[in-house]
Amino acid sequence: MTPPERIIIIGAGFAGLRLAQELINHPNYEVYLLDKQNYHQFQPLMYQVASARLEPASISFPLRKVFQKAKNVRIRITKVSKINLEEKFISTPIGDFTYDHLVISIGCTTNYFGNKNLKKFAYPMKTIPEAIQLRNRILQTFEDALNTTDPEKLQTLLNFVIVGGGPTGVELAGALAEMKRNILPKDYPDKDFSKLTIYLLEGTPNTLSPMSDGSQKMSQKYLEELGVVVKTSTLVSDYDGFTVTLNSGETINSKNVIWAAGVTGNIIEGFPESCITRGNRLIVNRHSHVSGLNQVYALGDIAFMETPNYPTGHPQVAGVALQQASVLAKNFKNLKKGKTLKNFEYIDKGSMATIGKRKAVVDLPKLSFQGRLAWFTWMFIHLMLILSIKNKLLIFMNWMISYFNNDSTLRIIMKPAAVKVKPKKE
């Protein structure tokens, strides 16, 4: 009997997790799923962790729990340091792993466009630890404001600057605005937070620029109704930890700058430059096969695939990652059956964003709508995408409590414990 071929999947994001799930108990493949964390994180709701609306566990799913019944899936928690394409193995701190097929689905990291100051002082929000760090910072700011009497220092503290008017920036701005309106007056009756100002800066002429004109206009309208200062066609040129400098020369004093303005691919050492394109993405064909490499594939945000409908590559969204993973899983199965491989064709099922309570925008292939119905649609779709029934219920209950009393009970500052020094070996 021919032994199963080994597929190594690097990254347990939407694409990596879906691919491993669709190959569960396949007799011809042994699957190794590698990730730095032992959980899958649901990034679309990361902003709700940062704004203290959801606990991190609500949007995190232990990988070993997901694959408890999988006989052919092995989980390894480690970081891949190098790939040897000639000898077909990867190097990690826990050892080397050989492969027959290698799938790269490590996604992207925050792109500061080469600005070292922004990287040093601004707060990103791409991972659960970063979301917790940002939540701690937001909540600590409110505590610090109680003890700040100097008007200039207080305003610098109370200016929140969110850079990036995509879904992440828009949704976080709306969440902070609702916190200012509904929660801070109750939590801090002895402090006036009316001067708390939320700025949303976007480099293009509109917020949510990939969406329809109606959704762009309504998202900005909703934000301004909530008191957010929206500045479009505005770029950040520098930030020193206290002052944000804009391309217009205007400055905003702030100790809280949140960066949601761009991403760049996570490239592992070992890939030739010929298969890497703009945004640090790997060039792939319609079968997700990395250009010029044998048995190496890329999925999701890290993959750059040109098709007639998407000549400049696909949008870096969960829908693309999930569909690419499903097609690749079918092609792995087709390989063993001697069937023709299937070309990937993205089916755009729509996009959406929520700005606040009963305020959302939804673009479907043939229909766009905003307001209350869009908000309920956004909630339903996101609940359906959550992996476990338990997490669905936790999130739904938190949302219902927040809906009826405009509050949450999750405003806990969780600071990391002091790192213990490891004893040195004699």
C-alpha positions as CSV (number, residue, x, y, z in Angstrom):
1,M,0.0,0.0,0.0
2,T,1.3,3.4,-1.0
3,P,2.0,5.6,2.1
4,P,0.0,8.9,2.3
5,E,1.7,12.0,0.9
6,R,2.5,14.7,3.4
7,I,0.9,18.1,3.0
8,I,2.3,20.8,5.3
9,I,0.1,23.9,5.7
10,I,1.8,26.9,7.2
11,G,-0.7,29.2,8.9
12,A,-4.1,28.4,10.5
13,G,-6.0,31.4,9.2
14,F,-9.2,31.2,7.2
15,A,-7.4,29.5,4.2
16,G,-5.2,27.1,6.1
17,L,-7.9,26.0,8.5
18,R,-10.4,25.4,5.7
19,L,-8.0,23.4,3.6
20,A,-7.1,21.1,6.6
21,Q,-10.8,20.7,7.4
22,E,-11.6,19.6,3.9
23,L,-8.8,17.0,3.9
24,I,-9.8,15.4,7.2
25,N,-9.4,11.6,7.2
26,H,-8.5,11.6,3.5
27,P,-6.6,8.3,3.1
28,N,-4.0,9.6,0.6
29,Y,-2.8,12.6,2.6
30,E,-1.2,13.2,6.0
31,V,-1.7,16.8,6.9
32,Y,0.5,18.9,9.2
33,L,-0.9,22.2,10.2
34,L,1.6,24.7,11.6
35,D,1.0,28.0,13.3
36,K,2.6,30.2,15.9
37,Q,-0.5,30.1,18.0
38,N,-2.6,27.1,19.1
39,Y,-5.8,28.8,18.0
40,H,-7.6,30.2,15.0
41,Q,-8.6,33.8,15.4
42,F,-11.6,35.4,13.7
43,Q,-10.2,38.6,12.5
44,P,-13.4,40.4,11.4
45,L,-14.5,40.8,15.1
46,M,-11.0,41.7,16.4
47,Y,-12.1,45.3,16.8
48,Q,-14.8,44.2,19.3
49,V,-12.1,42.7,21.5
50,A,-10.1,46.0,21.3
51,S,-13.2,48.0,22.2
52,A,-14.1,45.7,25.2
53,R,-17.2,44.3,23.6
54,L,-16.1,40.7,23.3
55,E,-13.6,38.5,25.2
56,P,-10.7,37.1,23.2
57,A,-11.9,33.6,23.8
58,S,-15.2,34.4,22.0
59,I,-13.4,34.8,18.7
60,S,-10.6,32.2,19.2
61,F,-10.8,28.5,18.5
62,P,-8.3,25.9,19.8
63,L,-6.9,24.1,16.8
64,R,-6.7,20.8,18.6
65,K,-10.4,21.0,19.5
66,V,-11.2,21.6,15.8
67,F,-9.3,18.5,14.7
68,Q,-10.1,16.1,17.7
69,K,-11.7,13.6,15.3
70,A,-9.2,13.9,12.5
71,K,-6.9,10.9,12.2
72,N,-4.7,12.4,9.6
73,V,-4.2,16.0,10.8
74,R,-1.2,16.8,13.1
75,I,-1.0,20.2,14.8
76,R,2.4,21.8,15.5
77,I,2.8,25.1,17.3
78,T,5.9,26.7,16.0
79,K,7.3,29.4,13.7
80,V,8.8,28.5,10.3
81,S,12.2,30.1,9.9
82,K,13.2,28.8,6.5
83,I,12.1,26.8,3.6
84,N,14.4,24.5,1.6
85,L,12.7,24.2,-1.8
86,E,15.3,22.0,-3.4
87,E,15.3,19.3,-0.7
88,K,11.6,19.9,0.2
89,F,11.7,20.5,3.9
90,I,11.0,23.4,6.3
91,S,13.0,24.5,9.3
92,T,11.5,25.4,12.7
93,P,12.7,25.8,16.3
94,I,11.3,22.3,17.0
95,G,13.0,20.6,14.1
96,D,12.8,20.1,10.4
97,F,9.7,18.8,8.5
98,T,9.8,17.2,5.1
99,Y,6.9,17.6,2.7
100,D,5.4,16.3,-0.5
101,H,3.2,19.4,-0.9
102,L,3.7,22.7,0.9
103,V,0.9,25.3,1.3
104,I,1.7,28.8,2.4
105,S,-1.3,30.5,4.1
106,I,0.4,32.8,6.6
107,G,-1.5,35.9,5.6
108,C,-0.2,39.4,6.1
109,T,1.1,41.7,8.8
110,T,0.7,45.4,9.4
111,N,2.3,47.6,6.7
112,Y,3.7,50.9,8.0
113,F,5.0,51.8,4.5
114,G,8.6,52.2,5.8
115,N,7.8,54.7,8.5
116,K,9.8,53.6,11.6
117,N,8.1,56.1,13.9
118,L,4.7,54.8,13.1
119,K,5.8,51.2,13.6
120,K,7.3,52.2,17.0
121,F,4.5,54.3,18.4
122,A,1.2,53.4,16.7
123,Y,-1.0,50.5,17.8
124,P,-1.7,47.8,15.3
125,M,-4.7,45.3,15.5
126,K,-3.9,42.3,13.4
127,T,-3.7,39.6,16.2
128,I,-5.5,38.7,19.4
129,P,-2.5,39.9,21.5
130,E,-2.4,43.2,19.7
131,A,-6.2,43.6,20.2
132,I,-5.8,42.9,24.0
133,Q,-2.9,45.4,24.1
134,L,-5.0,48.0,22.4
135,R,-8.0,47.3,24.7
136,N,-5.6,47.8,27.7
137,R,-4.4,51.1,26.2
138,I,-7.9,52.4,25.6
139,L,-9.1,51.6,29.1
140,Q,-6.0,52.8,30.7
141,T,-6.4,56.1,28.9
142,F,-9.7,56.7,30.6
143,E,-8.1,56.0,34.0
144,D,-5.2,58.3,33.2
145,A,-7.6,61.1,32.2
146,L,-9.1,61.1,35.7
147,N,-5.7,62.3,37.1
148,T,-4.8,64.7,34.3
149,T,-5.6,68.3,35.0
150,D,-3.5,70.1,32.4
151,P,-5.9,71.0,29.5
152,E,-3.4,70.4,26.8
153,K,-2.1,67.1,28.1
154,L,-5.7,66.0,28.7
155,Q,-6.7,66.7,25.1
156,T,-3.6,64.9,23.8
157,L,-4.7,61.9,25.9
158,L,-8.3,62.1,24.7
159,N,-7.6,62.4,21.0
160,F,-7.9,59.0,19.4
161,V,-6.5,58.9,15.8
162,I,-7.5,55.9,13.7
163,V,-5.5,55.7,10.4
164,G,-7.3,53.8,7.7
165,G,-10.9,54.1,6.5
166,G,-11.5,50.4,5.6
167,P,-13.9,48.1,7.5
168,T,-11.5,47.8,10.5
169,G,-11.0,51.5,10.9
170,V,-14.7,52.4,10.3
171,E,-15.9,49.7,12.7
172,L,-13.5,50.6,15.5
173,A,-14.2,54.3,15.1
174,G,-18.0,53.6,15.5
175,A,-17.3,51.4,18.5
176,L,-15.3,54.0,20.3
177,A,-17.8,56.7,19.5
178,E,-20.6,54.6,21.1
179,M,-18.4,53.9,24.1
180,K,-18.0,57.7,24.5
181,R,-21.7,58.3,24.2
182,N,-23.2,55.4,26.2
183,I,-20.6,53.9,28.6
184,L,-18.1,56.6,29.8
185,P,-20.8,58.8,31.4
186,K,-21.9,55.8,33.5
187,D,-18.4,54.5,34.3
188,Y,-16.9,57.9,35.1
189,P,-19.7,60.2,36.5
190,D,-17.0,62.3,38.0
191,K,-15.2,63.1,34.7
192,D,-16.4,65.0,31.7
193,F,-15.4,63.0,28.5
194,S,-17.2,65.4,26.1
195,K,-13.8,66.5,24.7
196,L,-12.8,62.9,23.8
197,T,-12.3,63.2,20.0
198,I,-12.1,60.3,17.5
199,Y,-10.4,61.1,14.2
200,L,-10.6,58.7,11.3
201,L,-8.0,59.4,8.6
202,E,-8.3,57.9,5.1
203,G,-6.0,58.4,2.2
204,T,-8.6,58.0,-0.5
205,P,-11.6,60.3,-1.1
206,N,-14.0,58.0,0.7
207,T,-14.3,55.7,3.6
208,L,-14.9,52.0,2.6
209,S,-13.4,52.8,-0.8
210,P,-13.9,49.3,-2.3
211,M,-17.7,49.4,-1.6
212,S,-20.5,51.1,-3.5
213,D,-21.1,54.9,-3.6
214,G,-24.1,54.6,-1.4
215,S,-22.2,52.6,1.3
216,Q,-19.3,55.0,1.2
217,K,-21.5,58.0,1.7
218,M,-23.7,56.4,4.4
219,S,-20.7,55.1,6.3
220,Q,-19.3,58.6,6.6
221,K,-22.7,60.0,7.4
222,Y,-23.1,57.5,10.2
223,L,-19.7,58.2,11.6
224,E,-20.2,61.9,11.6
225,E,-23.6,61.5,13.3
226,L,-21.7,59.6,16.1
227,G,-19.3,62.5,16.4
228,V,-16.3,61.0,14.6
229,V,-14.1,63.6,12.8
230,V,-13.6,62.0,9.3
231,K,-10.7,63.3,7.2
232,T,-10.5,61.8,3.7
233,S,-7.8,62.3,1.1
234,T,-5.5,62.6,4.1
235,L,-2.2,60.7,4.7
236,V,-0.1,60.5,7.8
237,S,3.5,61.5,7.2
238,D,4.9,61.1,10.7
239,Y,4.1,60.4,14.3
240,D,6.5,60.9,17.3
241,G,4.3,59.4,20.0
242,F,2.7,62.8,20.8
243,T,2.0,64.6,17.5
244,V,0.5,63.2,14.3
245,T,1.8,65.1,11.2
246,L,-0.5,65.0,8.1
247,N,0.5,65.4,4.5
248,S,-1.2,68.8,4.5
249,G,1.1,70.0,7.2
250,E,-1.7,69.9,9.8
251,T,-0.9,68.3,13.2
252,I,-3.0,66.5,15.8
253,N,-1.7,66.0,19.3
254,S,-2.5,62.4,20.4
255,K,-1.0,59.6,22.5
256,N,-3.4,57.1,20.9
257,V,-2.8,56.4,17.3
258,I,-4.3,53.2,15.9
259,W,-2.9,51.9,12.6
260,A,-5.4,50.1,10.3
261,A,-4.1,51.5,7.0
262,G,-2.4,48.6,5.1
263,V,-1.0,45.1,5.1
264,T,2.1,43.4,3.6
265,G,2.7,39.7,3.1
266,N,4.6,37.6,5.6
267,I,7.4,36.1,3.5
268,I,9.4,33.2,4.8
269,E,13.2,32.9,4.0
270,G,13.8,30.6,1.0
271,F,11.6,32.0,-1.7
272,P,13.2,33.4,-4.8
273,E,12.5,37.0,-5.6
274,S,11.0,35.9,-9.0
275,C,7.9,34.6,-7.3
276,I,7.3,37.6,-5.1
277,T,5.3,40.6,-6.3
278,R,4.1,43.9,-4.8
279,G,2.8,43.8,-1.3
280,N,5.2,40.8,-0.6
281,R,2.6,38.4,-2.1
282,L,3.5,35.1,-3.8
283,I,2.5,34.9,-7.5
284,V,0.3,31.9,-8.1
285,N,-1.6,30.4,-11.0
286,R,-5.3,29.5,-11.2
287,H,-4.5,26.3,-9.2
288,S,-2.9,28.3,-6.4
289,H,0.5,26.9,-7.5
290,V,3.4,29.3,-6.7
291,S,5.1,30.4,-9.9
292,G,8.1,28.4,-10.9
293,L,8.1,26.1,-7.8
294,N,7.2,22.4,-7.5
295,Q,4.4,21.3,-5.2
296,V,4.3,24.7,-3.4
297,Y,1.0,26.5,-3.1
298,A,-0.2,29.8,-1.6
299,L,-3.6,30.8,-0.4
300,G,-5.4,33.8,0.9
301,D,-3.9,37.2,1.6
302,I,-0.4,36.1,0.7
303,A,-1.4,34.8,-2.7
304,F,-1.4,37.1,-5.8
305,M,-3.5,35.5,-8.6
306,E,-4.4,37.2,-11.9
307,T,-7.6,36.2,-13.6
308,P,-9.7,37.8,-16.3
309,N,-12.1,39.2,-13.7
310,Y,-9.3,40.2,-11.3
311,P,-6.3,41.3,-13.5
312,T,-4.7,43.1,-10.5
313,G,-5.2,40.3,-8.0
314,H,-8.1,39.4,-5.7
315,P,-9.1,41.5,-2.6
316,Q,-7.5,40.4,0.6
317,V,-10.6,39.2,2.3
318,A,-11.8,36.1,4.1
319,G,-14.1,35.1,1.2
320,V,-11.3,34.7,-1.2
321,A,-9.2,32.7,1.2
322,L,-12.0,30.3,2.0
323,Q,-12.9,29.7,-1.7
324,Q,-9.3,29.2,-2.7
325,A,-8.8,26.7,0.0
326,S,-11.9,24.7,-1.0
327,V,-10.7,24.6,-4.7
328,L,-7.2,23.5,-3.7
329,A,-8.7,20.7,-1.5
330,K,-10.8,19.5,-4.5
331,N,-7.7,19.6,-6.7
332,F,-5.7,17.5,-4.2
333,K,-8.5,15.0,-4.3
334,N,-8.6,15.2,-8.1
335,L,-4.9,14.5,-8.3
336,K,-5.4,11.1,-6.7
337,K,-8.4,10.3,-9.0
338,G,-6.6,11.3,-12.1
339,K,-9.2,14.0,-12.8
340,T,-8.6,17.4,-14.4
341,L,-7.7,20.2,-12.0
342,K,-10.2,22.9,-11.4
343,N,-9.3,26.6,-12.1
344,F,-10.1,29.0,-9.3
345,E,-12.8,31.6,-10.0
346,Y,-13.8,33.9,-7.2
347,I,-17.5,34.3,-6.5
348,D,-18.0,37.6,-4.8
349,K,-20.9,37.2,-2.3
350,G,-20.7,40.8,-1.1
351,S,-19.1,42.9,1.5
352,M,-20.3,44.7,4.6
353,A,-19.3,46.8,7.5
354,T,-21.0,48.0,10.8
355,I,-20.6,51.5,12.1
356,G,-22.7,51.2,15.3
357,K,-26.0,50.1,16.7
358,R,-28.5,49.8,13.9
359,K,-26.0,51.4,11.6
360,A,-24.4,49.2,8.9
361,V,-23.8,49.0,5.1
362,V,-24.1,45.9,3.0
363,D,-23.2,45.4,-0.7
364,L,-24.5,42.2,-2.3
365,P,-23.8,41.4,-6.0
366,K,-27.1,42.9,-7.2
367,L,-28.3,44.9,-4.2
368,S,-26.9,47.5,-1.7
369,F,-28.7,48.6,1.5
370,Q,-27.9,50.4,4.7
371,G,-29.3,51.0,8.1
372,R,-31.2,48.6,10.5
373,L,-31.7,45.7,8.0
374,A,-28.0,45.9,7.1
375,W,-27.0,45.8,10.7
376,F,-29.1,42.7,11.4
377,T,-27.6,41.1,8.2
378,W,-24.1,41.9,9.3
379,M,-24.7,40.3,12.7
380,F,-26.3,37.2,11.2
381,I,-23.6,36.6,8.6
382,H,-20.8,37.0,11.2
383,L,-22.5,34.6,13.7
384,M,-22.8,32.0,10.9
385,L,-19.1,32.3,10.2
386,I,-18.1,31.6,13.8
387,L,-16.8,28.0,14.2
388,S,-18.4,26.6,17.3
389,I,-22.0,26.7,18.7
390,K,-20.6,27.7,22.1
391,N,-18.8,30.8,20.6
392,K,-21.9,31.7,18.6
393,L,-24.0,31.7,21.8
394,L,-21.4,33.7,23.8
395,I,-21.2,36.4,21.1
396,F,-25.0,36.5,20.6
397,M,-25.6,36.9,24.3
398,N,-23.0,39.7,24.5
399,W,-24.6,41.4,21.6
400,M,-28.1,41.2,23.0
401,I,-27.0,42.5,26.4
402,S,-25.2,45.4,24.7
403,Y,-28.3,46.0,22.4
404,F,-30.7,46.4,25.3
405,N,-28.6,48.3,27.8
406,N,-26.0,50.0,25.7
407,D,-23.3,48.5,27.9
408,S,-20.9,45.6,28.4
409,T,-19.2,44.0,31.4
410,L,-15.8,43.3,29.8
411,R,-13.9,46.5,30.5
412,I,-11.0,44.7,32.3
413,I,-7.4,45.9,32.0
414,M,-5.3,42.7,31.8
415,K,-1.6,43.5,32.1
416,P,1.0,40.9,31.4
417,A,2.8,39.4,34.4
418,A,6.5,40.0,34.9
419,V,8.6,37.7,32.8
420,K,10.5,35.2,35.0
421,V,14.2,34.7,34.3
422,K,15.1,31.2,33.3
423,P,17.9,29.7,35.3
424,K,21.1,29.1,33.4
425,K,22.4,25.6,32.9
426,E,25.6,24.8,34.8
